[in-house]
Amino acid sequence: MSRRLKEENPGQIILMPIAAIITIIPLIVFSKFVKLSEIEMKSWTGEQIYADFFSYYKSQ
């Protein structure tokens, strides 16, 4: 009986951190911290400042 040697493919393991960096860096760069008004704070359950990633730049 011959044993098959399992070939390892390190390509997928190496690409995972790179893919994570590529997805997170634009979110950090394009984040805009918006201070909520009094009316918005009453309906918002989080903090007084909201990190907006997409809507701020779309509205420009």
Biotite code that builds the C-alpha atoms (Angstrom):
import biotite.structure as struc

atoms = struc.array([
    struc.Atom([0.000, 0.000, 0.000], chain_id="A", res_id=1, res_name="MET", atom_name="CA", element="C"),
    struc.Atom([1.284, 3.379, -0.841], chain_id="A", res_id=2, res_name="SER", atom_name="CA", element="C"),
    struc.Atom([0.658, 6.327, 1.370], chain_id="A", res_id=3, res_name="ARG", atom_name="CA", element="C"),
    struc.Atom([-0.404, 9.550, -0.128], chain_id="A", res_id=4, res_name="ARG", atom_name="CA", element="C"),
    struc.Atom([1.418, 12.506, 1.243], chain_id="A", res_id=5, res_name="LEU", atom_name="CA", element="C"),
    struc.Atom([-0.833, 15.356, 2.062], chain_id="A", res_id=6, res_name="LYS", atom_name="CA", element="C"),
    struc.Atom([0.251, 18.410, 0.161], chain_id="A", res_id=7, res_name="GLU", atom_name="CA", element="C"),
    struc.Atom([-0.177, 21.608, 2.083], chain_id="A", res_id=8, res_name="GLU", atom_name="CA", element="C"),
    struc.Atom([-1.347, 24.725, 0.351], chain_id="A", res_id=9, res_name="ASN", atom_name="CA", element="C"),
    struc.Atom([-0.073, 27.695, 2.372], chain_id="A", res_id=10, res_name="PRO", atom_name="CA", element="C"),
    struc.Atom([-1.517, 30.137, -0.173], chain_id="A", res_id=11, res_name="GLY", atom_name="CA", element="C"),
    struc.Atom([-4.950, 30.300, 1.447], chain_id="A", res_id=12, res_name="GLN", atom_name="CA", element="C"),
    struc.Atom([-3.541, 30.743, 4.935], chain_id="A", res_id=13, res_name="ILE", atom_name="CA", element="C"),
    struc.Atom([-1.311, 33.600, 3.821], chain_id="A", res_id=14, res_name="ILE", atom_name="CA", element="C"),
    struc.Atom([-4.161, 35.329, 1.995], chain_id="A", res_id=15, res_name="LEU", atom_name="CA", element="C"),
    struc.Atom([-6.476, 35.483, 5.027], chain_id="A", res_id=16, res_name="MET", atom_name="CA", element="C"),
    struc.Atom([-4.564, 38.248, 6.927], chain_id="A", res_id=17, res_name="PRO", atom_name="CA", element="C"),
    struc.Atom([-4.070, 40.166, 3.691], chain_id="A", res_id=18, res_name="ILE", atom_name="CA", element="C"),
    struc.Atom([-7.797, 39.978, 2.945], chain_id="A", res_id=19, res_name="ALA", atom_name="CA", element="C"),
    struc.Atom([-8.599, 41.152, 6.479], chain_id="A", res_id=20, res_name="ALA", atom_name="CA", element="C"),
    struc.Atom([-6.257, 44.130, 6.118], chain_id="A", res_id=21, res_name="ILE", atom_name="CA", element="C"),
    struc.Atom([-7.699, 45.046, 2.726], chain_id="A", res_id=22, res_name="ILE", atom_name="CA", element="C"),
    struc.Atom([-11.236, 45.087, 4.152], chain_id="A", res_id=23, res_name="THR", atom_name="CA", element="C"),
    struc.Atom([-10.515, 46.902, 7.440], chain_id="A", res_id=24, res_name="ILE", atom_name="CA", element="C"),
    struc.Atom([-8.159, 49.708, 6.307], chain_id="A", res_id=25, res_name="ILE", atom_name="CA", element="C"),
    struc.Atom([-10.739, 51.453, 4.056], chain_id="A", res_id=26, res_name="PRO", atom_name="CA", element="C"),
    struc.Atom([-13.258, 51.389, 6.900], chain_id="A", res_id=27, res_name="LEU", atom_name="CA", element="C"),
    struc.Atom([-10.779, 53.153, 9.176], chain_id="A", res_id=28, res_name="ILE", atom_name="CA", element="C"),
    struc.Atom([-9.755, 55.680, 6.537], chain_id="A", res_id=29, res_name="VAL", atom_name="CA", element="C"),
    struc.Atom([-13.293, 56.557, 5.459], chain_id="A", res_id=30, res_name="PHE", atom_name="CA", element="C"),
    struc.Atom([-14.818, 56.686, 8.923], chain_id="A", res_id=31, res_name="SER", atom_name="CA", element="C"),
    struc.Atom([-16.427, 59.952, 9.936], chain_id="A", res_id=32, res_name="LYS", atom_name="CA", element="C"),
    struc.Atom([-17.391, 60.484, 13.560], chain_id="A", res_id=33, res_name="PHE", atom_name="CA", element="C"),
    struc.Atom([-20.719, 62.279, 13.691], chain_id="A", res_id=34, res_name="VAL", atom_name="CA", element="C"),
    struc.Atom([-21.958, 63.881, 16.891], chain_id="A", res_id=35, res_name="LYS", atom_name="CA", element="C"),
    struc.Atom([-25.642, 63.102, 17.269], chain_id="A", res_id=36, res_name="LEU", atom_name="CA", element="C"),
    struc.Atom([-28.184, 65.807, 17.949], chain_id="A", res_id=37, res_name="SER", atom_name="CA", element="C"),
    struc.Atom([-30.457, 65.689, 20.963], chain_id="A", res_id=38, res_name="GLU", atom_name="CA", element="C"),
    struc.Atom([-33.356, 64.202, 19.012], chain_id="A", res_id=39, res_name="ILE", atom_name="CA", element="C"),
    struc.Atom([-31.136, 61.538, 17.455], chain_id="A", res_id=40, res_name="GLU", atom_name="CA", element="C"),
    struc.Atom([-29.671, 60.608, 20.855], chain_id="A", res_id=41, res_name="MET", atom_name="CA", element="C"),
    struc.Atom([-33.140, 59.886, 22.212], chain_id="A", res_id=42, res_name="LYS", atom_name="CA", element="C"),
    struc.Atom([-33.791, 57.297, 19.523], chain_id="A", res_id=43, res_name="SER", atom_name="CA", element="C"),
    struc.Atom([-30.212, 55.970, 19.394], chain_id="A", res_id=44, res_name="TRP", atom_name="CA", element="C"),
    struc.Atom([-29.265, 53.333, 21.967], chain_id="A", res_id=45, res_name="THR", atom_name="CA", element="C"),
    struc.Atom([-25.495, 53.768, 21.624], chain_id="A", res_id=46, res_name="GLY", atom_name="CA", element="C"),
    struc.Atom([-23.071, 56.570, 22.417], chain_id="A", res_id=47, res_name="GLU", atom_name="CA", element="C"),
    struc.Atom([-23.346, 60.293, 21.699], chain_id="A", res_id=48, res_name="GLN", atom_name="CA", element="C"),
    struc.Atom([-20.909, 59.969, 18.793], chain_id="A", res_id=49, res_name="ILE", atom_name="CA", element="C"),
    struc.Atom([-21.658, 57.686, 15.846], chain_id="A", res_id=50, res_name="TYR", atom_name="CA", element="C"),
    struc.Atom([-18.966, 56.273, 13.529], chain_id="A", res_id=51, res_name="ALA", atom_name="CA", element="C"),
    struc.Atom([-20.389, 56.641, 10.031], chain_id="A", res_id=52, res_name="ASP", atom_name="CA", element="C"),
    struc.Atom([-18.516, 54.720, 7.335], chain_id="A", res_id=53, res_name="PHE", atom_name="CA", element="C"),
    struc.Atom([-20.574, 55.159, 4.192], chain_id="A", res_id=54, res_name="PHE", atom_name="CA", element="C"),
    struc.Atom([-23.413, 57.683, 4.388], chain_id="A", res_id=55, res_name="SER", atom_name="CA", element="C"),
    struc.Atom([-21.273, 60.785, 5.000], chain_id="A", res_id=56, res_name="TYR", atom_name="CA", element="C"),
    struc.Atom([-19.258, 60.402, 1.802], chain_id="A", res_id=57, res_name="TYR", atom_name="CA", element="C"),
    struc.Atom([-22.302, 59.407, -0.245], chain_id="A", res_id=58, res_name="LYS", atom_name="CA", element="C"),
    struc.Atom([-24.056, 62.617, 0.756], chain_id="A", res_id=59, res_name="SER", atom_name="CA", element="C"),
    struc.Atom([-21.226, 64.863, -0.459], chain_id="A", res_id=60, res_name="GLN", atom_name="CA", element="C"),
])
